[in-house]
Amino acid sequence: MNPRQLFLRHVAQTSPAPIGIEMSSAKGIYLYNTEGKAFIDMISGFSVANIGHGHPAVIAAIEHQIHQYMHVIVYGEYIQQPQVAYAQLLTQMLPTTLDCVYFTNSGTEATEGALKLAKRVTGRTQIIACHRAYHGSTHGALSVMGGEYFKNAFRPLLPNVYHYPFNSNELIDAISTQTACVIVETVQAESGIVTPQGDWLMRLRQKCTKTGTLLILDEIQAGFGRTGTLWAFEQYHIVPDILLLGKALGGGLPLGAFVANKTLMDALTNNPVLGHITTFGGHPVSCAAGMAALQALLAEGHLAQIASKQQRMLEQLQHSAIVKVRSIGLWAALEFDSFATNQAIVKQCVANGAVTDWFLFNDTSLRIAPPLTISHEEIDTMCRIVVKSIQQVMDAQP
């Protein structure tokens, strides 16, 4: 069997139609297949490769750490310097109340830990989440996901979970002294880059504070500069009780985290002891890679360039077939009239040398989230490919 047949036969599939490009290498903003064709990575591995692929500082950090030690014991027992150093750096970059990091293997596990922490701290069980929200696919994360299509086959899920529209007064009004936590994305990713409107997040924060409800902000995709600031919540002048991180957190390696105040996090250490445990969470190699990636993001000045790059991108992403553009930072959704149109444009982009996709809860919109390291000239190239692909699909329509 050829590699594609082996892939389909022996690797568990997540859909009947995977993209199926056989990759051989990746560097900077480019992916290369086994035939040597280069593709601009317009989605950064779903917001993982914020500083691009194969960054020398990340590779050096990985090489150094694998010669020291890799796995030595379950998370939280030995003092492992990569974990300590990365946690310290993260908390230095966060508000003072977010001073304790629990590392996990992934974003969905960060969601699970945060939900447990909220229930443990408050003694409550009610959870409020949003329609069209995505927080992961494990059972707890699936329970707070806002899409019935993906949930119904796996019920029963967590009880006492209630969903309301993002940006709605209805959600804020539903918060009470019975609510353990509200979990929302600072910017809804899989809805197609939906941002908070007006003072909605501020009012949400105030209602949570008033009722003793913990506010969990999911920045698994939005964090690490994607929206133009290191953390998206900075733009809305609030601070969560618990922050969820993942994707770019590991610099290309698997890593997630939930971050809270130490007084809250200590609740997981007693009644019961080992209230939340993980074997590989905070793997030392992942922590070393993630720390090197964050240091590079900060030192190389990428954050300061995002606004100008966003403007340059939006100025060029112009076509009569685009119904609407939603964007924040180097993150955009181009909406078309139908899924069929969008799917055809996505496929044409790939054929023209740019990998993209649609959104889980918005299949009429095309995803754009290139590495933050993309140059202005590379933005020009990316936009030309997108506009060219749109025109080719329009020309092919009867």
Residue pairs with C-beta under 8 A, 6 or more apart in sequence:
1 9
3 22
3 34
4 20
4 22
7 18
7 20
7 22
8 18
19 350
19 355
19 357
21 31
21 33
21 39
21 350
21 355
22 33
22 34
23 31
23 32
23 33
23 34
24 32
24 33
24 34
24 36
25 31
25 32
25 54
26 32
26 41
26 49
26 53
26 54
27 52
27 53
27 54
28 52
28 53
28 54
28 371
28 373
29 40
29 41
29 52
29 53
29 370
29 371
29 373
29 374
29 378
30 38
30 39
30 40
30 41
30 53
31 38
31 39
31 41
31 53
31 355
32 38
32 39
33 39
37 353
38 353
39 350
39 353
39 354
39 355
40 353
40 354
40 355
40 370
40 378
40 381
40 382
40 385
41 49
41 53
41 355
41 370
41 371
42 349
42 354
42 355
42 356
42 367
42 368
42 369
42 370
42 382
42 386
43 355
43 356
43 357
43 367
43 368
43 369
43 370
44 50
44 248
44 369
44 370
44 371
45 252
46 221
46 247
46 369
47 189
47 221
47 222
47 226
47 247
47 248
47 331
47 369
48 247
48 248
48 250
48 252
49 248
49 252
49 371
50 224
50 225
50 226
50 247
50 248
50 293
50 297
50 371
50 372
50 373
51 58
51 248
51 251
51 293
51 296
51 297
51 300
51 302
51 371
51 372
51 373
52 371
52 373
52 374
53 252
53 371
55 251
55 292
55 293
55 296
55 373
57 292
57 293
57 295
57 296
58 251
58 252
58 289
58 292
58 293
58 296
60 292
61 251
61 288
61 289
61 291
61 292
62 253
62 285
62 288
62 289
64 288
65 82
65 284
65 285
65 288
65 289
66 285
68 284
69 80
69 284
70 283
70 284
70 285
71 279
71 280
71 283
71 284
72 78
72 80
72 284
74 277
74 278
74 279
75 83
75 103
75 277
75 278
75 279
75 280
75 281
75 282
76 277
80 282
80 284
80 287
81 284
82 284
82 285
82 287
82 288
82 291
83 103
83 282
83 284
83 287
85 287
85 291
86 101
86 103
86 287
86 288
86 290
86 291
86 294
87 100
87 101
87 103
89 291
89 294
89 295
90 101
90 245
90 257
90 259
90 294
91 98
91 99
91 100
91 101
91 259
93 230
93 231
93 294
93 298
94 231
94 243
94 259
95 239
97 239
97 241
97 261
98 239
98 240
98 243
98 259
98 260
98 261
99 261
99 262
100 259
100 260
100 261
100 262
100 264
100 265
101 257
101 258
101 259
102 110
102 113
102 257
102 258
102 259
102 260
102 265
102 268
102 276
102 281
103 255
103 256
103 257
103 278
103 281
103 282
103 287
104 110
104 112
104 113
104 255
104 256
104 257
104 258
104 278
104 281
104 282
105 254
105 255
105 256
105 278
105 280
105 281
105 283
106 136
106 246
106 254
106 255
106 256
107 135
107 136
107 218
107 220
107 244
107 245
107 246
107 247
107 256
108 135
108 136
108 137
108 138
108 141
108 246
108 256
109 136
109 138
109 256
109 278
109 281
110 136
110 220
110 244
110 245
110 246
110 256
110 257
110 258
111 135
111 136
111 138
111 140
111 141
111 144
111 183
111 218
111 244
111 258
112 136
112 138
112 140
112 141
113 258
113 268
113 276
114 181
114 183
114 216
114 242
114 244
114 258
114 260
115 127
115 140
115 144
115 158
115 181
115 183
115 216
116 140
116 268
116 275
116 276
117 214
117 242
117 258
117 260
117 264
117 265
117 267
117 268
117 276
118 124
118 127
118 180
118 181
118 214
118 216
118 242
119 125
119 180
119 181
120 267
120 268
120 275
121 214
121 264
121 267
122 180
122 181
122 212
122 213
122 214
124 178
124 179
124 180
125 159
125 160
125 180
126 160
126 161
126 162
126 176
126 178
126 179
126 180
127 143
127 144
127 158
127 160
127 161
127 162
127 179
127 180
127 181
127 182
127 183
128 161
128 162
128 163
128 164
128 171
128 174
128 175
128 179
128 181
128 182
128 183
129 135
129 144
129 145
129 146
129 161
129 162
129 163
129 164
129 182
129 183
129 184
130 146
130 163
130 164
130 165
130 166
130 171
130 184
130 185
130 188
131 146
131 147
131 163
131 164
131 165
131 166
132 146
132 147
132 166
132 188
132 190
132 191
132 194
132 361
132 362
133 144
133 145
133 146
133 163
133 166
133 183
133 184
133 185
133 188
133 190
133 191
133 218
134 145
134 146
134 147
134 185
134 189
134 190
134 360
134 361
135 141
135 144
135 145
135 183
135 185
135 218
135 220
135 244
136 142
136 145
136 220
137 145
137 150
139 154
139 157
139 158
140 158
142 150
142 151
142 154
142 157
143 151
143 157
143 158
143 161
144 158
144 161
144 183
145 151
146 163
146 361
147 360
147 361
150 360
151 157
162 174
164 170
164 171
164 174
165 171
166 184
166 185
166 188
166 191
166 194
166 196
167 194
167 196
167 197
167 200
171 182
171 204
172 200
172 203
172 204
172 207
175 182
175 204
175 207
175 208
175 211
175 213
176 211
176 213
177 211
177 212
179 211
179 213
180 213
180 214
181 213
181 214
181 215
181 216
181 241
181 242
182 204
182 208
182 213
182 214
182 215
182 216
183 216
183 218
184 204
184 215
184 216
184 217
184 218
185 217
185 218
185 219
185 221
185 222
186 196
186 201
186 217
186 218
186 219
186 222
186 227
186 231
186 232
186 233
186 236
187 193
187 194
187 195
187 196
187 221
187 222
187 227
187 232
187 328
187 331
188 194
188 195
189 221
189 222
189 359
190 359
190 360
190 361
190 362
191 359
191 361
191 362
192 326
192 333
192 335
192 359
192 361
192 362
192 365
193 326
193 327
193 328
193 331
193 332
193 333
193 365
194 326
195 326
195 328
196 236
201 233
201 236
201 238
202 236
202 237
202 238
204 215
204 238
205 215
205 238
205 239
205 240
207 213
208 214
208 215
208 241
214 241
214 242
214 264
215 238
215 240
215 241
215 242
216 240
216 241
216 242
216 243
216 244
217 233
217 240
217 242
217 243
217 244
218 244
219 231
219 232
219 233
219 243
219 244
219 245
220 244
220 245
220 246
220 247
220 256
221 247
222 231
222 232
222 331
223 230
223 231
223 232
223 245
223 247
223 248
223 249
224 230
224 245
224 247
224 248
224 249
224 294
224 297
225 248
225 297
225 302
225 303
225 306
225 329
225 372
226 232
226 248
226 329
226 330
226 331
226 369
226 372
227 235
227 328
227 329
227 331
228 235
228 303
228 306
228 307
228 310
228 328
228 329
228 330
229 235
229 303
229 329
230 298
230 303
231 243
232 328
233 239
233 240
233 243
241 260
241 261
241 264
242 258
242 259
242 260
242 264
243 258
243 259
243 260
244 256
244 257
244 258
245 256
245 257
245 258
245 259
246 255
246 256
246 257
248 293
249 255
249 256
249 257
249 290
250 256
250 286
250 287
250 289
250 290
250 293
251 286
251 289
251 290
251 291
251 292
251 293
251 294
252 289
252 293
253 283
253 285
253 286
253 289
253 290
254 283
254 286
255 282
255 283
255 286
255 287
255 289
255 290
256 281
257 282
267 275
268 275
268 276
269 275
297 303
297 372
300 373
302 372
302 373
303 372
306 329
306 330
306 372
307 329
308 376
309 330
309 374
309 376
309 379
310 327
310 329
310 330
312 376
312 379
312 380
313 327
313 330
313 332
313 368
313 379
313 382
313 383
314 325
314 327
314 332
316 379
316 380
316 383
316 384
316 387
317 325
317 332
317 334
317 368
317 383
317 386
317 387
318 387
319 387
319 390
319 391
321 336
321 337
321 341
321 390
321 393
321 394
322 334
322 335
322 336
322 390
323 335
323 336
323 337
323 364
324 334
324 335
325 332
325 333
325 334
325 335
326 332
326 333
326 335
326 365
327 333
330 369
330 370
330 372
330 374
331 368
331 369
332 367
332 368
332 369
333 359
333 362
333 365
333 366
333 367
333 368
334 365
334 366
334 368
334 386
335 362
335 364
335 365
335 366
336 342
336 345
336 364
336 365
336 366
337 364
338 364
339 358
339 363
339 364
341 364
341 393
342 358
342 363
342 364
342 365
342 366
343 358
343 363
344 393
344 396
345 366
345 386
345 389
345 390
345 393
346 356
346 357
346 358
346 366
348 389
348 390
348 392
348 393
349 355
349 356
349 366
349 385
349 386
349 389
350 356
351 389
352 385
352 388
352 389
352 392
353 385
354 382
354 385
354 386
354 389
356 366
356 367
356 368
356 386
357 366
357 367
358 364
358 365
358 366
358 367
359 365
359 367
366 386
368 382
368 386
370 378
370 379
370 382
374 382
